[in-house]
């Protein structure tokens, strides 16, 4: 999860030029002619409308050169990635994409609504940008999942001993035992999310502790409890990490996700310094270093997909 978070920031860094558009400017949206297909990737069509939006997107990034050609190349690659992400089932959630969109808006001193307006005015559209975000977040997870058994996966005993000798002492990290409390919001009833969020927030004050969590859930309608077990601090998902670190009274603040409104119960936490903790800390450090640049396996993976694909350029 650490890699996905950093990878997303890296992928979106080129959009920093949007900050220059935080005040109203006269940016006429490009005229889009009747939509026609310009490429087909394994039966997925790429249209002139898609290319037009991507060209507008590239202009926001201040990219130079043949933008039509670059746009088509990017869209073909994203079509290959999107299909593989769907096949493996590694897509990020809609909620994660929306949160990334809001964070990006905030980093450019815009509200989500203002960012929507900027994207519409530039001819990109929020939907196109969110689709780009989804792939930018999902693809590194897929690459890491596939190649994780290699140099970026578990450390061998010899590597672990070497790292421990280099550090002279074992690293210390926090070990958490967690349960997840989910106030379920069905996909067909998203309109009740605000009400469920208020209910979840209120329930935190009366949460009796992890041992009585199941009994606690019976007092509410459509509440589930998931036992997450032992989780080391470096393994915490980036969206939960700040909430866990700021937690008071044994529970974190709430988050809206695809499942509904959730919070975590911290059953126990302690400082640990054993071999398991050391390996997790070292792996997190390795991921941080690798995420300064793209995982070299990503290009190999993409080339493999391309070699097997049916790509027809119109």
BELQUI-V565187 format. One line per field, one symbol per residue. psi: psi as a letter, one per 40 degrees, with the letter a starting at -180 (. if undefined). A space follows every 50 residues. Layout:
psi = ???
This chain:
psi = dddddddddddedeededdeeeihigghhihhihhiheihhfehihiddd ddddddddddefiiagddddddddddddddddddddddfeiiiddddddd ddddddeefiiddddddddddeedidddddddddddddddddddddedeb debiiiddddddddddedihihihhihiihhhghhidefeeedddddddd dddddeheiddedddddeeihfhihhheahhideehiddddddddeiiee iiiiihaddbhiiihhdiiihifaddddddddddddddddediihdeddd dddddddeihhhh.
